């Protein structure tokens, strides 16, 4: 239950009307929760009616107490400013190609690209975020089977010439 002072602050607003006029679904749900609290329901009752947790309802009420109606708006997410700017996308493409060419063997991995983004472009991505970025930019990061830096193309060609179909290396059926 809310304190009498908190209930008195809620009485100043018509949350039902605010909810009807609100186009944003999240904010509308928060207004409905506060309308229920204003009617004297507990956090648990409101949470059950809105199919959320009582901790979430209490958090919304705290936001309202601290910042008023403005506090019920969407909160900025911490990753919103960690995106690669559009003007750096082409430089990112070039950096990935250069990274792949610098590899003596093996292929670049998502973790390699994540480190490249952090070091050269000063943006922090999760591994999933790296894959989403590559998908959005249309970059196919999985290459064909890589070549070992120790491979000898001359010896491989000689081996291919010696090998004949049906030899001992082929499995018998």
Contact map, one row per residue, 1 for C-alpha under 8 A:
11100000000000000000000000000000000000011110000000000000000000000000000000000000000000000000000000000000000000000000000000000000000000000000000000000000000000000000000000000
11110110000000000000000000000000000010010100000000000000000000000000000000000000000000000000000000000000000000000000000000000000000000000000000000000000000000000000000000000
11111110000000000000000000000000000000000000000000000000000000000000000000000000000000000000000000000000000000000000000000000000000000000000000000000000000000000000000000000
01111111000000000000000000000000000000000000000000000000000000000000000000000000000000000000000000000000000000000000000000000000000000000000000000000000000000000000000000000
00111111100000000000000000000000000000000000000000000000000000000000000000000000000000000000000000000000000000000000000000000000000000000000000000000000000000000000000000000
01111111110000000000000000000000000000000000000000000000000000001000000000000000000000000000000000000000000000000000000000000000000000000000000000000000000000000000000000000
01111111111000000000000000000000000011000000000000000000000000000000000000000000000000000000000000000000000000000000000000000000000000000000000000000000000000000000000000000
00011111111100000000000000000000000000000000000000000000000000000000000000000000000000000000000000000000000000000000000000000000000000000000000000000000000000000000000000000
00001111111100000000000000000000000000000000000000000000000000000000000000000000000000000000000000000000000000000000000000000000000000000000000000000000000000000000000000000
00000111111110000000000000000000010001000000000000000000000000000000000000000000000000000000000000000000000000000000000000000000000000000000000000000000000000000000000000000
00000011111111000000000000000000000001000000000000000000000000000000000000000000000000000000000000000000000000000000000000000000000000000000000000000000000000000000000000000
00000001111111000000000000000000000000000000000000000000000000000000000000000000000000000000000000000000000000000000000000000000000000000000000000000000000000000000000000000
00000000011111100000000000000000000000000000000000000000000000000000000000000000000000000000000000000000000000000000000000000000000000000000000000000000000000000000000000000
00000000001111111100000000000000001000000000000000000000000000000000000000000000000000000000000000000000000000000000000000000000000000000000000000000000000000000000000000000
00000000000011111110000000000011011000000000000000000000000000000000000000000000000000000000000000000000000000000000000000000000000000000000000000000000000000000000000000000
00000000000001111111000000000011001000000000000000000000000000000000000000000000000000000000000000000000000000000000000000000000000000000000000000000000000000000000000000000
00000000000001111111100000000000000000000000000000000000000000000000000000000000000000000000000000000000000000000000000000000000000000000000000000000000000000000000000000000
00000000000001111111110000010010000000000000000000000000000000000000000000000000000000000000000000000000000000000000000000000000000000000000000000000000000000000000000000000
00000000000000111111110000111011000000000000000000000000000000000000000000000000000000000000000000000000000000000000000000000000000000000000000000000000000000000000000000000
00000000000000011111110000010000000000000000000000000000000000000000000000000000000000000000000000000000000000000000000000000000000000000000000000000000000000000000000000000
00000000000000001111111000000000000000000000000000000000000000000000000000000000000000000000000000000000000000000000000000000000000000000000000000000000000000000000000000000
00000000000000000111111110110000000000000000000000000000000000000000000000000000000000000000000000000000000000000000000000000000000000000000000000000000000000000000000000000
00000000000000000000111110010000000000000000000000000000000000000000000000000000000000000000000000000000000000000000000000000000000000000000000000000000000000000000000000000
00000000000000000000011111110000000000000000000000000000000000000000000000000000000000000000000000000000000000000000000000000000000000000000000000000000000000000000000000000
00000000000000000000011111111000000000000000000000000000000000000000000000000000000000000000000000000000000000000000000000000000000000000000000000000000000000000000000000000
00000000000000000000000111111100000000000000000000000000000000000000000011000000000000000000000000000000000000000000000000000000000000000000000000000000000000000000000000000
00000000000000000010010111111110000000000000000000000000000000000000000111000000000000000000000000000000000000000000000000000000000000000000000000000000000000000000000000000
00000000000000000111011111111111000000000000000000000000000000000000000000000000000000000000000000000000000000000000000000000000000000000000000000000000000000000000000000000
00000000000000000010000011111111100000000000000001000000000000000000000000000000000000000000000000000000000000000000000000000000000000000000000000000000000000000000000000000
00000000000000000000000001111111110000000000000000000000100100000000000100000000000000000000000000000000000000000000000000000000000000000000000000000000000000000000000000000
00000000000000110110000000111111111000000000000000000000000000000000000000000000000000000000000000000000000000000000000000000000000000000000000000000000000000000000000000000
00000000000000110010000000011111111100000000000000000000000000000000000000000000000000000000000000000000000000000000000000000000000000000000000000000000000000000000000000000
00000000000000000000000000001111111110000000011001000000100000000000000000000000000000000000000000000000000000000000000000000000000000000000000000000000000000000000000000000
00000000010000100000000000000111111111000000000000000000000010000000000000000000000000000000000000000000000000000000000000000000000000000000000000000000000000000000000000000
00000000000001110000000000000011111111100000000000000000000000000000000000000000000000000000000000000000000000000000000000000000000000000000000000000000000000000000000000000
00000000000000000000000000000001111111111000010000000000000000000000000000000000000000000000000000000000000000000000000000000000000000000000000000000000000000000000000000000
01000010000000000000000000000000111111111110010000000000000000000000000000000000000000000000000000000000000000000000000000000000000000000000000000000000000000000000000000000
00000010011000000000000000000000011111111000000000000000000000000000000000000000000000000000000000000000000000000000000000000000000000000000000000000000000000000000000000000
00000000000000000000000000000000001111111000000000000000000000000000000000000000000000000000000000000000000000000000000000000000000000000000000000000000000000000000000000000
11000000000000000000000000000000000111111100000000000000000000000000000000000000000000000000000000000000000000000000000000000000000000000000000000000000000000000000000000000
10000000000000000000000000000000000111111110110000000000000000000000000000000000000000000000000000000000000000000000000000000000000000000000000000000000000000000000000000000
11000000000000000000000000000000000010011111110000000000000000000000000000000000000000000000000000000000000000000000000000000000000000000000000000000000000000000000000000000
10000000000000000000000000000000000010001111111000000110110000000000000000000000000000000000000000000000000000000000000000000000000000000000000000000000000000000000000000000
00000000000000000000000000000000000000000111111100001100000000000000000000000000000000000000000000000000000000000000000000000000000000000000000000000000000000000000000000000
00000000000000000000000000000000000000001111111110000000000000000000000000000000000000000000000000000000000000000000000000000000000000000000000000000000000000000000000000000
00000000000000000000000000000000100110001111111111000100100000000000000000000000000000000000000000000000000000000000000000000000000000000000000000000000000000000000000000000
00000000000000000000000000000000100000000011111111111101100000000000000000000000000000000000000000000000000000000000000000000000000000000000000000000000000000000000000000000
00000000000000000000000000000000000000000001111111111000000000000000000000000000000000000000000000000000000000000000000000000000000000000000000000000000000000000000000000000
00000000000000000000000000000000000000000000111111110000000000000000000000000000000000000000000000000000000000000000000000000000000000000000000000000000000000000000000000000
00000000000000000000000000001000100000000000011111110000000000000000000000000000000000000000000000000000000000000000000000000000000000000000000000000000000000000000000000000
00000000000000000000000000000000000000000000001111111000000000000000000000000000000000000000000000000000000000000000000000000000000000000000000000000000000000000000000000000
00000000000000000000000000000000000000000000001111111101100000000000000000000000000000000000000000000000000000000000000000000000000000000000000000000000000000000000000000000
00000000000000000000000000000000000000000001001100111111100000000000000000000000000000000000000000000000000000000000000000000000000000000000000000000000000000000000000000000
00000000000000000000000000000000000000000011011000011111110000000000000000000000000000000000000000000000000000000000000000000000000000000000000000000000000000000000000000000
00000000000000000000000000000000000000000010000000001111111000000000000000000000000000000000000000000000000000000000000000000000000000000000000000000000000000000000000000000
00000000000000000000000000000000000000000000001000011111111100000000000000000000000000000000000000000000000000000000000000000000000000000000000000000000000000000000000000000
00000000000000000000000000000100100000000010011000011111111110000000000000000000000000000000000000000000000000000000000000000000000000000000000000000000000000000000000000000
00000000000000000000000000000000000000000010000000000111111111000000000000000000000000000000000000000000000000000000000000000000000000000000000000000000000000000000000000000
00000000000000000000000000000000000000000000000000000011111111100000000000000000000000000000000000000000000000000000000000000000000000000000000000000000000000000000000000000
00000000000000000000000000000100000000000000000000000001111111110000000100000000000000000000000000000000000000000000000000000000000000000000000000000000000000000000000000000
00000000000000000000000000000000010000000000000000000000111111111000000000000000000000000000000000000000000000000000000000000000000000000000000000000000000000000000000000000
00000000000000000000000000000000000000000000000000000000011111111100000000000000000000000000000000000000000000000000000000000000000000000000000000000000000000000000000000000
00000000000000000000000000000000000000000000000000000000001111111111001100000000000000000000000000000000000000000000000000000000000000000000000000000000000000000000000000000
00000000000000000000000000000000000000000000000000000000000111111111111100000000000000000000000000000000000000000000000000000000000000000000000000000000000000000000000000000
00000100000000000000000000000000000000000000000000000000000011111111000000000000000000000000000000000000000000000000000000000000000000000000000000000000000000000000000000000
00000000000000000000000000000000000000000000000000000000000001111111001000000000000000000000000000000000000000000000000000000000000000000000000000000000000000000000000000000
00000000000000000000000000000000000000000000000000000000000000111111111100000000000000000000000000000000000000000000000000000000000000000000000000000000000000000000000000000
00000000000000000000000000000000000000000000000000000000000000111111111100000000000000000000000000000000000000000000000000000000000000000000000000000000000000000000000000000
00000000000000000000000000000000000000000000000000000000000000010011111110000000000000000000000000000000000000000000000000000000000000000000000000000000000000000000000000000
00000000000000000000000000000000000000000000000000000000000000010011111110000000000000000000000000000000000000000000000000000000000000000000000000000000000000000000000000000
00000000000000000000000000000000000000000000000000000000000000110111111110000000000000000000000000000000000000000000000000000000000000000000000000000000000000000000000000000
00000000000000000000000000100100000000000000000000000000000100110011111111000000000000000000000000000000000000000000000000000000000000000000000000000000000000000000000000000
00000000000000000000000001100000000000000000000000000000000000000000111111100000000000000000000000000000000000000000000000000000000000000000000000000000000000000000000000000
00000000000000000000000001100000000000000000000000000000000000000000000111110000000000000000000000000000000000000000000000000000000000000000000000000000000000000000000000000
00000000000000000000000000000000000000000000000000000000000000000000000011111000000000000000000000000000000000000000000000000000000000000000000000000000000000000000000000000
00000000000000000000000000000000000000000000000000000000000000000000000001111101000000000000000000000000000000000000000000000000000000000000000000000000000000000000000000000
00000000000000000000000000000000000000000000000000000000000000000000000000111111000000000000000000000000000000000000000000000000000000000000000000000000000000000000000000000
00000000000000000000000000000000000000000000000000000000000000000000000000011111100000000000000000000000000000000000000000000000000000000000000000000000000000000000000000000
00000000000000000000000000000000000000000000000000000000000000000000000000001111111000000000000000000000000000000000000000000000000000000000000000000000000000000000000000000
00000000000000000000000000000000000000000000000000000000000000000000000000011111111000000000000000000000000000000000000000000000000000000000000000000000000000000000000000000
00000000000000000000000000000000000000000000000000000000000000000000000000000111111000000000000000000000000000000000000000000000000000000000000000000000000000000000000000000
00000000000000000000000000000000000000000000000000000000000000000000000000000011111100000000000000000000000000000000000000111000000000000000000000000000000000000000000000000
00000000000000000000000000000000000000000000000000000000000000000000000000000011111110000000000000000000000000000000000000111000000000000000000000000000000000000000000000000
00000000000000000000000000000000000000000000000000000000000000000000000000000000011111011000000000000000000000000000000010100000000000000000000000000000000000000000000000000
00000000000000000000000000000000000000000000000000000000000000000000000000000000001111111000000000000000000000000000000000000000000000000000000000000000000000000000000000000
00000000000000000000000000000000000000000000000000000000000000000000000000000000000111111000000000000000000000000000000000000000000000000000000000000000000000000000000000000
00000000000000000000000000000000000000000000000000000000000000000000000000000000000011111100000000000000000000000000000000000000000000000000000000000000000000000000000000000
00000000000000000000000000000000000000000000000000000000000000000000000000000000000111111111000000000000000000000000000000000000000000000000000000000000000000000000000000000
00000000000000000000000000000000000000000000000000000000000000000000000000000000000111111111100000000000000000000000000000000000000000001000000000000000000000000000000000000
00000000000000000000000000000000000000000000000000000000000000000000000000000000000000111111110000000000000000000000000000000000000000000000000000000000000000000000000000000
00000000000000000000000000000000000000000000000000000000000000000000000000000000000000011111111000000000000000000000000000000000000000000000000000000000000000000000000000000
00000000000000000000000000000000000000000000000000000000000000000000000000000000000000011111111100000000000000000000100000000000000000000000000000000000000000000000000000000
00000000000000000000000000000000000000000000000000000000000000000000000000000000000000001111111110000000000000000000000000000000000000000010000000000000000000000000000000000
00000000000000000000000000000000000000000000000000000000000000000000000000000000000000000111111111000000000000000000000000000000000000000000000000000000000000000000000000000
00000000000000000000000000000000000000000000000000000000000000000000000000000000000000000011111111100000000000000000000000000000000000000000000000000000000000000000000000000
00000000000000000000000000000000000000000000000000000000000000000000000000000000000000000001111111110000000000001000000000000000000000000000000000000000000000000000000000000
00000000000000000000000000000000000000000000000000000000000000000000000000000000000000000000111111111000000000000000000000000000000000000000000000000000000000000000000000000
00000000000000000000000000000000000000000000000000000000000000000000000000000000000000000000011111111100000000000000000000000000000000000000000000000000000000000000000000000
00000000000000000000000000000000000000000000000000000000000000000000000000000000000000000000001111111110000100000000000000000000000000000000000000000000000000000000000000000
00000000000000000000000000000000000000000000000000000000000000000000000000000000000000000000000111111110001100000000000000000000000000000000000000000000000000000000000000000
00000000000000000000000000000000000000000000000000000000000000000000000000000000000000000000000011111111000000000000000000000000000000000000000000000000000000000000000000000
00000000000000000000000000000000000000000000000000000000000000000000000000000000000000000000000001111111000000000000000000000000000000000000000000000000000000000000000000000
00000000000000000000000000000000000000000000000000000000000000000000000000000000000000000000000000111111111100000000000000000000000000000000000000000000000000000000000000000
00000000000000000000000000000000000000000000000000000000000000000000000000000000000000000000000000001111110000000000000000000000000000000000000000011000000000000000000000000
00000000000000000000000000000000000000000000000000000000000000000000000000000000000000000000000000000011111000000000000000000000000000000000000001111000000000000000000000000
00000000000000000000000000000000000000000000000000000000000000000000000000000000000000000000000000000011111100000000000000000000000000000000000001110000000000000000000000000
00000000000000000000000000000000000000000000000000000000000000000000000000000000000000000000000000010010111110000000000000000000000000000000011001000000000000000000000000000
00000000000000000000000000000000000000000000000000000000000000000000000000000000000000000000000000110010011111011000000000000000000000000000100000000000000000000000000000000
00000000000000000000000000000000000000000000000000000000000000000000000000000000000000000000000000000000001111111000000000000000000000000000000000000000000000000000000000000
00000000000000000000000000000000000000000000000000000000000000000000000000000000000000000000000000000000000111111100000000000010011000000000000000000000000000000000000000000
00000000000000000000000000000000000000000000000000000000000000000000000000000000000000000000000000000000000011111110000000000010000000000000000000000000000000000000000000000
00000000000000000000000000000000000000000000000000000000000000000000000000000000000000000000000000000000000111111111000000000000000000000000000000000000000000000000000000000
00000000000000000000000000000000000000000000000000000000000000000000000000000000000000000000000100000000000111111111100000000000010000000000000000000000000000000000000000000
00000000000000000000000000000000000000000000000000000000000000000000000000000000000000000000000000000000000001111111110000011110010000000000000000000000000000000000000000000
00000000000000000000000000000000000000000000000000000000000000000000000000000000000000000000000000000000000000111111111000000000000000000000000000000000000000000000000000000
00000000000000000000000000000000000000000000000000000000000000000000000000000000000000000000000000000000000000011111111110000000000000000000000000000000000000000000000000000
00000000000000000000000000000000000000000000000000000000000000000000000000000000000000000001000000000000000000001111111111111000000000000000000000000000000000000000000000000
00000000000000000000000000000000000000000000000000000000000000000000000000000000000000000000000000000000000000000111111111111000000000000000000000000000000000000000000000000
00000000000000000000000000000000000000000000000000000000000000000000000000000000000000000000000000000000000000000011111111000000000000000000000000000000000000000000000000000
00000000000000000000000000000000000000000000000000000000000000000000000000000000000000000000000000000000000000000001111111000000000000000000000000000000000000000000000000000
00000000000000000000000000000000000000000000000000000000000000000000000000000000000100000000000000000000000000000001111111100000000000000000000000000000000000000000000000000
00000000000000000000000000000000000000000000000000000000000000000000000000000000000000000000000000000000000000000000111111110000000000000000000000000000000000000000000000000
00000000000000000000000000000000000000000000000000000000000000000000000000000000011100000000000000000000000000000000110011111000000000000000000000000000000000000000000000000
00000000000000000000000000000000000000000000000000000000000000000000000000000000011000000000000000000000000000000100110001111100000000000000000000000000000000000000000000000
00000000000000000000000000000000000000000000000000000000000000000000000000000000011000000000000000000000000000000100110000111111110000000000000000000000000000000000000000000
00000000000000000000000000000000000000000000000000000000000000000000000000000000000000000000000000000000000000000100000000011111110000000000000000000000000000000000000000000
00000000000000000000000000000000000000000000000000000000000000000000000000000000000000000000000000000000000001100100000000001111111000000000000000000000000000000000000000000
00000000000000000000000000000000000000000000000000000000000000000000000000000000000000000000000000000000000000000000000000001111111100000000000000000000000000000000000000000
00000000000000000000000000000000000000000000000000000000000000000000000000000000000000000000000000000000000000000000000000001111111110000000000000000000000000000000000000000
00000000000000000000000000000000000000000000000000000000000000000000000000000000000000000000000000000000000001001100000000001111111111000000000000000000000000000000000000000
00000000000000000000000000000000000000000000000000000000000000000000000000000000000000000000000000000000000001000000000000000011111111100000000000000000000000000000000000000
00000000000000000000000000000000000000000000000000000000000000000000000000000000000000000000000000000000000000000000000000000001111111110000000000000000000000000000000000000
00000000000000000000000000000000000000000000000000000000000000000000000000000000000000000000000000000000000000000000000000000000111111111000000000000000000000000000000000000
00000000000000000000000000000000000000000000000000000000000000000000000000000000000000000000000000000000000000000000000000000000011111111111100000000000000000000000000000000
00000000000000000000000000000000000000000000000000000000000000000000000000000000000000000000000000000000000000000000000000000000001111111111000000000000000000000000000000000
00000000000000000000000000000000000000000000000000000000000000000000000000000000000000000000000000000000000000000000000000000000000111111110000000000000000000000000000000000
00000000000000000000000000000000000000000000000000000000000000000000000000000000000000001000000000000000000000000000000000000000000011111110000000000000000000000000000000000
00000000000000000000000000000000000000000000000000000000000000000000000000000000000000000000000000000000000000000000000000000000000001111111000000000000000000000000000000000
00000000000000000000000000000000000000000000000000000000000000000000000000000000000000000000100000000000000000000000000000000000000001111111100000000000000000000000000000000
00000000000000000000000000000000000000000000000000000000000000000000000000000000000000000000000000000000000000000000000000000000000001100111111000000000000000000000000000000
00000000000000000000000000000000000000000000000000000000000000000000000000000000000000000000000000000000000100000000000000000000000001000011111000000000000000000000000000000
00000000000000000000000000000000000000000000000000000000000000000000000000000000000000000000000000000000001000000000000000000000000000000001111100000000000000000000000000000
00000000000000000000000000000000000000000000000000000000000000000000000000000000000000000000000000000000001000000000000000000000000000000001111111000000000000000000000000000
00000000000000000000000000000000000000000000000000000000000000000000000000000000000000000000000000000000000000000000000000000000000000000000011111000000000000000000000000000
00000000000000000000000000000000000000000000000000000000000000000000000000000000000000000000000000000000000000000000000000000000000000000000001111100000000000000000000000000
00000000000000000000000000000000000000000000000000000000000000000000000000000000000000000000000000000000111000000000000000000000000000000000001111110000000000000000000000000
00000000000000000000000000000000000000000000000000000000000000000000000000000000000000000000000000000000110000000000000000000000000000000000000011111010000000000000000000000
00000000000000000000000000000000000000000000000000000000000000000000000000000000000000000000000000000001110000000000000000000000000000000000000001111110000000000000000000000
00000000000000000000000000000000000000000000000000000000000000000000000000000000000000000000000000000001100000000000000000000000000000000000000000111110000000000000000000000
00000000000000000000000000000000000000000000000000000000000000000000000000000000000000000000000000000000000000000000000000000000000000000000000000011111000000000000000000000
00000000000000000000000000000000000000000000000000000000000000000000000000000000000000000000000000000000000000000000000000000000000000000000000000111111100100000000000000000
00000000000000000000000000000000000000000000000000000000000000000000000000000000000000000000000000000000000000000000000000000000000000000000000000000111111100000000000000000
00000000000000000000000000000000000000000000000000000000000000000000000000000000000000000000000000000000000000000000000000000000000000000000000000000011111110000000000000000
00000000000000000000000000000000000000000000000000000000000000000000000000000000000000000000000000000000000000000000000000000000000000000000000000000001111111000000000000000
00000000000000000000000000000000000000000000000000000000000000000000000000000000000000000000000000000000000000000000000000000000000000000000000000000001111111100000000000000
00000000000000000000000000000000000000000000000000000000000000000000000000000000000000000000000000000000000000000000000000000000000000000000000000000011111111110000000000000
00000000000000000000000000000000000000000000000000000000000000000000000000000000000000000000000000000000000000000000000000000000000000000000000000000000111111111000000000000
00000000000000000000000000000000000000000000000000000000000000000000000000000000000000000000000000000000000000000000000000000000000000000000000000000000011111111100000000000
00000000000000000000000000000000000000000000000000000000000000000000000000000000000000000000000000000000000000000000000000000000000000000000000000000000001111111110000000000
00000000000000000000000000000000000000000000000000000000000000000000000000000000000000000000000000000000000000000000000000000000000000000000000000000000000111111110000000000
00000000000000000000000000000000000000000000000000000000000000000000000000000000000000000000000000000000000000000000000000000000000000000000000000000000000011111111000000000
00000000000000000000000000000000000000000000000000000000000000000000000000000000000000000000000000000000000000000000000000000000000000000000000000000000000001111111000000000
00000000000000000000000000000000000000000000000000000000000000000000000000000000000000000000000000000000000000000000000000000000000000000000000000000000000000111111101000000
00000000000000000000000000000000000000000000000000000000000000000000000000000000000000000000000000000000000000000000000000000000000000000000000000000000000000001111111000000
00000000000000000000000000000000000000000000000000000000000000000000000000000000000000000000000000000000000000000000000000000000000000000000000000000000000000000011111001000
00000000000000000000000000000000000000000000000000000000000000000000000000000000000000000000000000000000000000000000000000000000000000000000000000000000000000000001111111000
00000000000000000000000000000000000000000000000000000000000000000000000000000000000000000000000000000000000000000000000000000000000000000000000000000000000000000011111111000
00000000000000000000000000000000000000000000000000000000000000000000000000000000000000000000000000000000000000000000000000000000000000000000000000000000000000000000011111100
00000000000000000000000000000000000000000000000000000000000000000000000000000000000000000000000000000000000000000000000000000000000000000000000000000000000000000000011111100
00000000000000000000000000000000000000000000000000000000000000000000000000000000000000000000000000000000000000000000000000000000000000000000000000000000000000000000111111110
00000000000000000000000000000000000000000000000000000000000000000000000000000000000000000000000000000000000000000000000000000000000000000000000000000000000000000000000111111
00000000000000000000000000000000000000000000000000000000000000000000000000000000000000000000000000000000000000000000000000000000000000000000000000000000000000000000000001111
00000000000000000000000000000000000000000000000000000000000000000000000000000000000000000000000000000000000000000000000000000000000000000000000000000000000000000000000000111
